[in-house]
Amino acid sequence: MTASLAPPADAFGQHHAALGRDARIVSLVPSITELLCDLGLAAQLVGRTGFCIHPREALRQVPKVGGTKDVKLERIRELAPTHVIVNVDENPRPVADALSAFVPNVVVTHPGAPEDNRALYALMGHLFDCQRAAARLTAELDAALAAARAVGAAVPPESVLYLIWREPWMTVSRDTYIAATLATVGWQTVPAEAGDRYPSFDWQAPWVGQAQRVLLSTEPYRFQDKHLAEVAALCGRPVQLIDGEWTSWYGSRAVAGLRALAALRQALANARA
């Protein structure tokens, strides 16, 4: 006789009501909004943020409830959700606490690395009765992770400075989802240690010279081709524009992101060779 598995808990260890197709969902996390749609739950989404843009057509009729930080609590109350999905990095803690006063289930997420998407898929599958779709995504994630790690093992390791903001210049610490995703393909972010998860810096910092390449992310700051020469002049290193969704979006987009990141890593290694 096998012991039954405990139902999945959220990032705070909380267990929530699994209402399946009776759930009314508000997502305050853009990447999870997309995940819910890919799991076949678009019809149960009753609210989203203005930053929830994928998939565009499926979300066109879903009401907006503000941004990820400036959430319209009264609008959410009107929508009467059974579940609101929040994220530790995306949404302020006071917002989650305020929602708990009138929403039965405030589901907290906090993936720290690409492999954490397995638990995220399992949680959504359990809560909203879409385990089969979640298992399919898990298999796709495992294949993408294996391919990305194979590239990371095959090419020489490279230290990178990953830029997320300009004026002030900002990067990521190694305890972020972004850094963990980059490490999957053999890109180690600098600095090795940082007091903040998203530290600001100046180009005279001694650790800047450790970077062999600079990556300019298209989000949250919208770095573009016009910034390549500016950054190259500041650091004297190769500079590459990169789609920020490849590294910072978890959920279902993590699969495509890992594939694209592995292809870019291999292409740049080939060009360098």
N, C-alpha and C positions, 0 to 999 in steps of 0.2 A: 504494500500500500504506500503510495507516494504522498508526501506532505504537500498541501496546496501552497502555492506561492502567494506571498503577501501582495496586495495591490500596490502599484507604483505610488510613491509620494512625490510631492513637488520639491523645489530646491530648499525649502524651509522645513522639510520633513512632514508636511501636512498632508493628510488624506482627504480627498474631496469626493462629493457625491458623483457617481458615474451615472449620468442621466441619458447617455446614448443620444438617440435622435430627438429626445424631448428637451435637450439643452438649448438655451439661448445664450450665444457667446458674443462678448465684446473682447476684441483683441487690441491691446495697447502696444503691441510689439510688431513692427513691420514684417520681419522675417517669419514670425509665427503666424501672422495673418495669411501669408502665402502658403505656409505649411498646412494650415487648416483647409485651405482651398484644394491643395493637392491631395489631401486625404478625403476629399469628397464632401466637405462640410460647409461649402460656400452658402448654402441655403439656410444654415443655422447661425451665420454671422449676422448679428443685429447692430453692430457698431464697430468702428475702426478709427484709427488716427488719420490725419491728413498725410502722414508719411507712409501709410500702408498703400503702396502703389502697384504691387504685383499680386495676382494677375489683374491687369487693368480692367478688362471687360467684366470679369466676375465681380469686381468690387464697385463697379459704377453705381449700383443702386444701394450699396450699404452705407448707412448714415455715418457721417464723421462726428467725432466727439472731442475735437481739439487736437493738440499735438501730443507727443510722448511725455513732455514735461508739464504743459499747460492744459491739463485734462479738464473738460467741462463735466463736473460731477453731476450737476442737475440733469444734464442731457442723458447721462448714463442711467440715472434713476428713472427717467421717463421710459427708457428702453426696456427696463425690467429684466436684465440678464440673470441667468442662473450662474454663469461663470464669467469672470473677467480674467484675462491672461495678462500678467505683468512680468517685468524683467528687472533684475537688480540693477543693471547698468542703465537701462533705458528710462525707467520710470522712478521718480522720487519716492522714498519710503512714506512720507506723509500722504501722498496720493493713495498708495495701497492701504494705509491705515484708514483713511477716510472712506474708501470703497468698502472696507470690511464692515462698516456700520450698517450697510443696506444691501450688499450683494452676498448671497449665500456662500459662494465659492470664489475667493480671490486666489488664483493659481499662480504661484511665484516660480519663475524660471531663471536659470543662471548657468548656461553652458560655459565651461571654461576652456574647452578644447573640442576639436571636430568630433572625436569619438563620443563625447557627451551627448551628441544628437541621438544616439541609440536610446538613451533613457528618455529623452524628450519625445521621440516618436512613440515609445511604449506608453508614456503618460497620456498623450493625446489619444492614442488608440484605446486605452482603458476607459478614459472619461467619456469618450464620444462614440464608442462602439464601432471603431474602424480598425480593428486589430490586423485584418488582412492587408489593408493598404499600408499600415505602419510597418508590417513585416516586409512588404515589398520594398519600401523605402530603405529599410535597414540593410537589406541585401545589396541595394545599389550603393549605399554609403560605404559598406565594407569593401566593395570592389573598388570604389574611388579612393578610399584610404590606402588600400594595398598598392594601387598604381602610383599614387603620390609618394608613398614611402619608398617604392622601388626607384623612382627618379631621385629622391633624396639620397639614397644609398649609392647610386651609380655615378653621380656627378660630385666634383669636389665641393666641400662645404664652403659657404660664403656668408660673411657678416654683412648685414644690411641695416641701413637707417630708414625706417618707414615713417614718412611724414603724413600727418593727418590735419595739420593746420598751419597757417601762415599769419604772421603778425598777431600774436607771437608764434614762432615756430614751435610745433609740438610733435611728439612722437609717442610710441607705446612702450610700456614696460613688458618684461617677459612673462608676467603673470596674467596677461590678457588673452582672450580668445584669438585675437588677430595674430599675436606672436606665436601662439601654439599652432595655428594654421600654417604660418610661414615655416615653422620648424619642421612640419611634416615633409616639406620638399627640400629640406636642407638649408634653409635660410635662417640664420640666427640673428635676432635683432640686437642692436645696441641702443642704449647702454645695457650692460649685463645686470646692473642693479640700479634701481630708481626708487625714490621715496614716494612718488605718485605713480598711479597706473597709467596716466597720460601726461607725462612731464613736459613742460616747456624747457627750452634750452637755447643757448647761443652757439654760434659756429666756432667759437674759440674753446669750447669745452674739450678737455683732453681726450675723452672717449670718442669724439666725432671722427677722429683720424683712424679709428679701428674699423670703420665701415668700408667695405670694398665696393659697395654699390648703394645708391639711394633710390628708394621706391616712393613715388608720389601717388598717393591715393586719390581717387576721384570723389571720396566722401570721408568725413563730413565736409571738409573744405573741398571745393571743386577745382582741384589741380587740373591744369590743361597743358597742351603742348607748349603754350607760350611760357610756361614756368620752367621748362627743362633747362634752357640756357642759363637762366638766373641761378638755379640751384647748382648747376655744374660749375659756374664761376665761383660760387661760395665754398664748394667742397673739393673741387678737383677730382671728382669720382664719376664713373658712369651713372647716369640718371635714367630711370625708366618710369613711365606712367603706368599705373596699374588700376584695374577696376576694383574699387573698394568693396563691392558686393562679394567678390571672390574670397576675401579674407575675413570680413566682419559679419556677413549674414550667415546665420545658422539655419536650422530647419531644413526644408527640402532643397534650398538653394546651395547648401553646403556641398551637395553631390556635384553639381555643375561647377561650383567654385573650385573644388579640389582638382577636378579634371583640367580646368582652364589654367590653374596655377601650375600644375605639373607640366603642362604643355609649354607654358612660358618659361619655366625654369629650365627645361630641356633645351628650348630654342636658344636661350641666352648662353647656356653652357656650350652649345654647339658653335655659336658664333664666336665665343671667346677662344675656343680650341682652334 
